Amino acid sequence: MLNRVVLIVIVVPVAIILIALAVANRQMTAFTLDPFNPGNMALTIQLPLFVMLFLALIVGMIIGSLATWMRQGRYRKEARVQRREVHNLLNQQRAAPATEAQRNAAPGTTGVPAPRG
């Protein structure tokens, strides 16, 4: 239910706005990588303005995601350490009943219960 609400409230209006933006900005625009010689055709590309806007949006999302991922590294490391610790404690807990049974066994016995008959 929550997915449907998010879809209707957020995704649909954003999609409508992006479509309107693309239709309104179809004119070709030059993008140059040479700030000192803007007329250099080797380093200039002609694209519709909405393509440049979408590319800028995508690049910004990727950079923001990478920055967030890098900042959360210490939390992922702590989660790994705690996961290992829990795993080790669970292994110790599983091994404890077997060791306890061997300690409580009478001297001279193997600790294996006698077969029932």
Backbone as a printed PyTorch tensor [residue, N CA C, xyz], in Angstrom:
tensor([[[  0.8140,  -1.1930,   0.0000],
         [  0.0000,   0.0000,   0.0000],
         [  0.8640,   1.2670,   0.0000]],

        [[  1.9290,   1.2400,   0.8140],
         [  2.8100,   2.3970,   0.9000],
         [  3.5100,   2.6500,  -0.4380]],

        [[  3.8560,   1.5760,  -1.1440],
         [  4.5020,   1.7330,  -2.4540],
         [  3.5850,   2.4640,  -3.4300]],

        [[  2.3140,   2.1330,  -3.3960],
         [  1.3580,   2.7680,  -4.2970],
         [  1.2110,   4.2580,  -3.9650]],

        [[  1.1890,   4.5910,  -2.6830],
         [  1.0690,   5.9910,  -2.2640],
         [  2.3100,   6.7710,  -2.7240]],

        [[  3.5040,   6.1870,  -2.5160],
         [  4.7420,   6.8470,  -2.9360],
         [  4.7290,   7.0440,  -4.4480]],

        [[  4.2790,   6.0340,  -5.1670],
         [  4.2130,   6.1340,  -6.6220],
         [  3.2990,   7.2720,  -7.0490]],

        [[  2.1420,   7.3570,  -6.4510],
         [  1.1600,   8.3710,  -6.8480],
         [  1.5740,   9.7680,  -6.3950]],

        [[  2.0800,   9.8890,  -5.1890],
         [  2.3610,  11.2060,  -4.6160],
         [  3.6970,  11.7840,  -5.1090]],

        [[  4.6910,  10.9360,  -5.3390],
         [  6.0210,  11.4490,  -5.6720],
         [  6.4100,  11.1800,  -7.1160]],

        [[  6.3460,   9.9370,  -7.5410],
         [  6.8940,   9.5490,  -8.8380],
         [  6.0820,  10.1360,  -9.9950]],

        [[  4.7940,  10.0800,  -9.9290],
         [  3.9630,  10.5750, -11.0290],
         [  4.1500,  12.0830, -11.2430]],

        [[  4.0710,  12.9260, -10.2090],
         [  4.3100,  14.3600, -10.4450],
         [  5.7230,  14.6630, -10.9600]],

        [[  6.7310,  13.9630, -10.4470],
         [  8.0990,  14.1840, -10.9220],
         [  8.2070,  13.7840, -12.3870]],

        [[  7.5870,  12.6890, -12.7770],
         [  7.6180,  12.2480, -14.1700],
         [  6.9340,  13.2830, -15.0740]],

        [[  5.8120,  13.8240, -14.6200],
         [  5.1030,  14.8330, -15.4150],
         [  5.9660,  16.0820, -15.5870]],

        [[  6.6190,  16.4950, -14.5120],
         [  7.4890,  17.6760, -14.5820],
         [  8.6700,  17.4270, -15.5220]],

        [[  9.2790,  16.2410, -15.4430],
         [ 10.4160,  15.9320, -16.3160],
         [ 10.0080,  15.8620, -17.7860]],

        [[  8.8430,  15.3220, -18.0590],
         [  8.3540,  15.2740, -19.4450],
         [  8.1020,  16.6830, -19.9660]],

        [[  7.4670,  17.5280, -19.1450],
         [  7.2280,  18.9160, -19.5540],
         [  8.5470,  19.6520, -19.7730]],

        [[  9.5310,  19.4070, -18.9310],
         [ 10.8490,  20.0190, -19.0730],
         [ 11.5080,  19.5790, -20.3740]],

        [[ 11.3950,  18.3120, -20.6910],
         [ 12.0080,  17.7990, -21.9270],
         [ 11.3450,  18.3930, -23.1670]],

        [[ 10.0250,  18.5190, -23.1340],
         [  9.3100,  19.0710, -24.2950],
         [  9.6280,  20.5570, -24.4670]],

        [[  9.7560,  21.2820, -23.3760],
         [  9.9880,  22.7260, -23.4520],
         [ 11.4330,  23.0720, -23.8240]],

        [[ 12.3760,  22.1390, -23.6360],
         [ 13.7970,  22.4360, -23.8550],
         [ 14.4010,  21.5070, -24.9050]],

        [[ 13.8050,  21.5000, -26.0840],
         [ 14.2850,  20.6350, -27.1610],
         [ 15.3520,  21.2760, -28.0250]],

        [[ 15.6160,  22.5760, -27.8740],
         [ 16.5700,  23.2540, -28.7390],
         [ 17.9910,  22.7420, -28.4730]],

        [[ 18.7970,  22.7230, -29.5250],
         [ 20.1780,  22.2590, -29.4350],
         [ 21.0260,  23.3040, -28.7080]],

        [[ 21.8980,  22.8250, -27.8550],
         [ 22.7680,  23.6940, -27.0720],
         [ 24.1880,  23.1440, -27.1540]],

        [[ 25.1530,  24.0420, -27.2430],
         [ 26.5570,  23.6310, -27.3170],
         [ 27.1100,  23.4510, -25.9150]],

        [[ 27.8350,  22.3710, -25.7310],
         [ 28.5360,  22.1090, -24.4770],
         [ 30.0010,  21.9420, -24.8280]],

        [[ 30.8540,  22.8220, -24.2980],
         [ 32.2730,  22.7920, -24.6320],
         [ 33.1080,  22.4980, -23.3910]],

        [[ 34.1880,  21.7740, -23.6020],
         [ 35.1000,  21.4430, -22.5050],
         [ 36.3290,  22.3480, -22.4880]],

        [[ 36.4090,  23.2900, -23.4270],
         [ 37.5470,  24.2090, -23.5190],
         [ 37.0850,  25.6190, -23.1490]],

        [[ 37.3210,  26.0630, -21.9050],
         [ 36.8290,  27.3830, -21.4890],
         [ 37.5960,  28.5360, -22.1440]],

        [[ 38.8010,  28.2950, -22.6560],
         [ 39.6100,  29.3600, -23.2310],
         [ 39.3370,  29.5750, -24.7190]],

        [[ 38.8030,  28.5490, -25.3730],
         [ 38.4990,  28.6520, -26.7950],
         [ 37.1380,  27.9780, -27.0360]],

        [[ 36.0290,  28.6620, -26.7270],
         [ 34.7110,  28.0390, -26.8560],
         [ 34.3560,  27.6380, -28.2770]],

        [[ 35.0600,  28.1500, -29.2760],
         [ 34.7500,  27.8080, -30.6510],
         [ 35.4310,  26.5300, -31.1240]],

        [[ 36.2230,  25.8970, -30.2740],
         [ 36.9360,  24.6770, -30.6380],
         [ 35.9260,  23.5450, -30.8300]],

        [[ 35.7110,  23.1490, -32.0630],
         [ 34.6960,  22.1430, -32.3760],
         [ 35.1110,  20.7330, -31.9370]],

        [[ 36.4180,  20.5090, -31.7320],
         [ 36.8800,  19.1920, -31.2990],
         [ 36.4310,  18.8960, -29.8680]],

        [[ 36.2880,  19.9390, -29.0530],
         [ 35.8920,  19.7620, -27.6560],
         [ 34.4850,  20.2880, -27.3720]],

        [[ 33.6600,  20.4010, -28.4080],
         [ 32.2970,  20.9000, -28.2540],
         [ 31.3240,  19.8430, -28.7670]],

        [[ 30.2470,  19.7000, -28.0330],
         [ 29.2120,  18.7430, -28.4260],
         [ 27.8710,  19.4630, -28.4440]],

        [[ 27.0560,  19.1610, -29.4310],
         [ 25.7220,  19.7610, -29.5530],
         [ 24.6860,  18.7380, -29.0800]],

        [[ 23.9550,  19.1010, -28.0450],
         [ 22.9060,  18.2320, -27.5050],
         [ 21.6750,  19.0730, -27.1940]],

        [[ 20.4960,  18.4440, -27.1810],
         [ 19.3200,  19.1690, -26.6960],
         [ 19.5060,  19.5260, -25.2140]],

        [[ 18.9580,  20.6420, -24.8280],
         [ 19.1470,  21.1290, -23.4610],
         [ 18.6290,  20.1420, -22.4240]],

        [[ 17.4870,  19.4840, -22.7010],
         [ 16.9430,  18.5640, -21.7040],
         [ 17.8630,  17.3640, -21.4870]],

        [[ 18.6170,  16.9530, -22.5170],
         [ 19.5690,  15.8450, -22.3460],
         [ 20.6710,  16.2700, -21.3870]],

        [[ 21.1630,  17.4970, -21.5610],
         [ 22.2000,  18.0030, -20.6560],
         [ 21.6780,  18.1000, -19.2260]],

        [[ 20.4290,  18.5550, -19.0730],
         [ 19.8530,  18.6520, -17.7370],
         [ 19.7070,  17.2690, -17.0940]],

        [[ 19.2360,  16.2890, -17.8660],
         [ 19.0860,  14.9390, -17.3260],
         [ 20.4370,  14.3270, -16.9810]],

        [[ 21.4450,  14.5620, -17.8420],
         [ 22.7850,  14.0540, -17.5490],
         [ 23.3490,  14.6820, -16.2780]],

        [[ 23.1220,  15.9800, -16.1090],
         [ 23.5800,  16.6530, -14.8910],
         [ 22.8750,  16.0720, -13.6580]],

        [[ 21.5960,  15.7910, -13.7940],
         [ 20.8390,  15.1840, -12.6890],
         [ 21.3880,  13.8020, -12.3500]],

        [[ 21.6530,  12.9990, -13.3700],
         [ 22.1710,  11.6440, -13.1470],
         [ 23.5600,  11.6830, -12.5220]],

        [[ 24.4310,  12.5530, -13.0350],
         [ 25.7790,  12.6800, -12.4770],
         [ 25.7090,  13.1510, -11.0230]],

        [[ 24.8380,  14.0840, -10.7340],
         [ 24.6760,  14.5520,  -9.3590],
         [ 24.1830,  13.4550,  -8.4310]],

        [[ 23.2720,  12.6350,  -8.9070],
         [ 22.7750,  11.5210,  -8.0860],
         [ 23.8870,  10.5070,  -7.8240]],

        [[ 24.7060,  10.2300,  -8.8380],
         [ 25.8000,   9.2770,  -8.6610],
         [ 26.8310,   9.8160,  -7.6780]],

        [[ 27.1980,  11.0840,  -7.8190],
         [ 28.1790,  11.6790,  -6.9100],
         [ 27.6310,  11.7130,  -5.4830]],

        [[ 26.3760,  12.0820,  -5.3280],
         [ 25.7690,  12.0890,  -3.9990],
         [ 25.6930,  10.7050,  -3.3850]],

        [[ 25.3710,   9.7060,  -4.1990],
         [ 25.3090,   8.3280,  -3.7000],
         [ 26.6830,   7.8470,  -3.2620]],

        [[ 27.7040,   8.1480,  -4.0610],
         [ 29.0620,   7.7460,  -3.6870],
         [ 29.5220,   8.4370,  -2.4050]],

        [[ 29.2070,   9.7130,  -2.2580],
         [ 29.5870,  10.4370,  -1.0440],
         [ 28.8960,   9.8350,   0.1740]],

        [[ 27.6310,   9.5080,   0.0440],
         [ 26.8950,   8.8970,   1.1500],
         [ 27.4710,   7.5320,   1.4730]],

        [[ 27.7640,   6.7370,   0.4470],
         [ 28.2990,   5.4000,   0.6480],
         [ 29.6500,   5.4710,   1.3640]],

        [[ 30.4940,   6.4350,   0.9860],
         [ 31.7990,   6.5640,   1.6170],
         [ 31.6780,   7.0230,   3.0710]],

        [[ 30.7440,   7.9210,   3.3450],
         [ 30.5770,   8.4010,   4.7190],
         [ 30.0190,   7.3280,   5.6330]],

        [[ 29.2870,   6.3710,   5.0870],
         [ 28.6990,   5.3210,   5.9050],
         [ 29.6170,   4.1120,   6.0520]],

        [[ 30.8440,   4.2050,   5.5730],
         [ 31.7820,   3.0880,   5.6320],
         [ 32.0410,   2.6050,   7.0420]],

        [[ 32.1840,   3.5230,   7.9920],
         [ 32.4680,   3.1080,   9.3660],
         [ 31.3020,   2.3320,   9.9660]],

        [[ 30.0810,   2.6650,   9.5750],
         [ 28.9220,   1.9260,  10.0900],
         [ 28.8460,   0.5300,   9.4930]],

        [[ 29.2120,   0.3950,   8.2160],
         [ 29.2480,  -0.9330,   7.5990],
         [ 30.3330,  -1.7900,   8.2370]],

        [[ 31.4860,  -1.1700,   8.5450],
         [ 32.5730,  -1.9090,   9.1890],
         [ 32.1350,  -2.3750,  10.5770]],

        [[ 31.5050,  -1.5140,  11.3330],
         [ 31.0230,  -1.8800,  12.6700],
         [ 29.9880,  -2.9990,  12.5820]],

        [[ 29.1260,  -2.9460,  11.5780],
         [ 28.1210,  -4.0110,  11.3980],
         [ 28.8040,  -5.3350,  11.0780]],

        [[ 29.8650,  -5.3100,  10.2690],
         [ 30.6040,  -6.5440,   9.9580],
         [ 31.2360,  -7.1240,  11.2130]],

        [[ 31.8470,  -6.2590,  12.0290],
         [ 32.4850,  -6.7150,  13.2650],
         [ 31.4420,  -7.3330,  14.1940]],

        [[ 30.3140,  -6.6760,  14.3520],
         [ 29.2700,  -7.1950,  15.2300],
         [ 28.6670,  -8.4830,  14.6820]],

        [[ 28.5350,  -8.5830,  13.3680],
         [ 28.0110,  -9.8160,  12.7640],
         [ 28.9520, -10.9820,  13.0430]],

        [[ 30.2730, -10.7480,  12.9160],
         [ 31.2480, -11.8000,  13.2270],
         [ 31.1700, -12.1920,  14.6980]],

        [[ 31.0380, -11.1990,  15.5630],
         [ 30.9680, -11.4740,  16.9990],
         [ 29.7280, -12.3060,  17.3360]],

        [[ 28.6050, -11.9660,  16.7510],
         [ 27.3720, -12.7340,  16.9830],
         [ 27.5480, -14.1560,  16.4580]],

        [[ 28.1490, -14.2910,  15.2850],
         [ 28.3740, -15.6140,  14.7020],
         [ 29.2580, -16.4600,  15.6230]],

        [[ 30.3460, -15.8560,  16.1450],
         [ 31.2390, -16.5740,  17.0580],
         [ 30.5160, -16.9620,  18.3420]],

        [[ 29.7170, -16.0640,  18.8980],
         [ 28.9750, -16.3760,  20.1260],
         [ 27.9620, -17.4900,  19.8990]],

        [[ 27.2970, -17.4750,  18.7490],
         [ 26.3490, -18.5480,  18.4470],
         [ 27.0630, -19.8860,  18.3010]],

        [[ 28.2330, -19.8830,  17.6660],
         [ 29.0070, -21.1250,  17.5510],
         [ 29.4460, -21.6310,  18.9210]],

        [[ 29.8540, -20.7170,  19.7990],
         [ 30.2340, -21.1100,  21.1550],
         [ 29.0430, -21.6680,  21.9130]],

        [[ 27.8800, -21.0630,  21.7310],
         [ 26.6840, -21.5210,  22.4220],
         [ 26.2770, -22.9140,  21.9400]],

        [[ 26.4270, -23.1740,  20.6510],
         [ 26.0920, -24.4950,  20.1210],
         [ 27.0750, -25.5470,  20.6100]],

        [[ 28.3380, -25.1520,  20.7630],
         [ 29.3580, -26.0970,  21.2050],
         [ 29.2990, -26.3290,  22.7090]],

        [[ 28.7510, -25.4120,  23.4800],
         [ 28.7210, -25.5070,  24.9420],
         [ 27.9460, -26.7240,  25.4560]],

        [[ 26.7820, -27.0810,  24.9590],
         [ 26.0800, -28.2600,  25.5010],
         [ 26.8870, -29.5400,  25.3270]],

        [[ 27.5950, -29.6930,  24.2230],
         [ 28.3930, -30.9000,  24.0210],
         [ 29.5390, -30.9450,  25.0240]],

        [[ 30.1910, -29.8500,  25.2760],
         [ 31.2830, -29.8130,  26.2360],
         [ 30.7600, -30.0330,  27.6450]],

        [[ 29.6100, -29.4600,  27.9380],
         [ 28.9970, -29.6230,  29.2590],
         [ 28.6560, -31.0860,  29.5070]],

        [[ 28.1520, -31.7690,  28.5030],
         [ 27.7970, -33.1800,  28.6490],
         [ 29.0480, -34.0190,  28.8730]],

        [[ 30.1490, -33.6800,  28.2290],
         [ 31.3920, -34.4320,  28.4190],
         [ 31.9550, -34.2060,  29.8120]],

        [[ 31.8100, -33.0040,  30.3540],
         [ 32.3050, -32.7150,  31.7020],
         [ 31.4970, -33.4530,  32.7590]],

        [[ 30.2030, -33.5810,  32.5370],
         [ 29.3290, -34.2200,  33.5270],
         [ 29.3370, -35.7370,  33.4370]],

        [[ 29.9570, -36.2960,  32.4310],
         [ 29.9860, -37.7430,  32.2720],
         [ 30.8370, -38.3550,  33.3830]],

        [[ 30.4570, -39.5470,  33.7760],
         [ 31.2070, -40.2380,  34.8330],
         [ 32.5780, -40.6130,  34.3120]],

        [[ 33.5860, -40.6400,  35.2030],
         [ 34.9330, -41.0050,  34.7570],
         [ 34.9310, -42.4310,  34.2130]],

        [[ 35.6430, -42.6400,  33.1480],
         [ 35.7440, -43.9560,  32.5450],
         [ 34.6740, -44.2240,  31.5060]],

        [[ 33.7410, -43.2920,  31.2920],
         [ 32.7180, -43.4640,  30.2610],
         [ 33.0330, -42.5300,  29.1110]],

        [[ 32.4470, -42.8000,  28.0030],
         [ 32.7120, -41.9880,  26.8100],
         [ 31.7980, -40.7780,  26.7190]],

        [[ 30.8130, -40.7140,  27.5440],
         [ 29.8850, -39.6000,  27.4860],
         [ 28.7680, -39.8330,  26.5140]],

        [[ 28.7560, -41.0110,  25.8800],
         [ 27.6970, -41.3430,  24.9270],
         [ 26.6310, -42.0990,  25.6990]],

        [[ 25.3790, -41.6940,  25.5830],
         [ 24.3360, -42.3860,  26.3410],
         [ 24.1770, -43.8350,  25.8620]],

        [[ 23.8120, -44.6670,  26.7960],
         [ 23.6030, -46.0860,  26.4900],
         [ 22.3690, -46.2460,  25.6290]],

        [[ 22.3890, -47.2280,  24.7200],
         [ 21.2060, -47.4280,  23.8630],
         [ 20.0200, -47.9140,  24.6800]],

        [[ 18.8560, -47.4370,  24.2850],
         [ 17.6410, -47.8480,  24.9780],
         [ 17.1450, -49.1510,  24.3630]],

        [[ 16.5920, -49.9700,  25.1660],
         [ 16.1760, -51.2210,  24.5910],
         [ 15.0110, -51.7730,  25.1830]]])
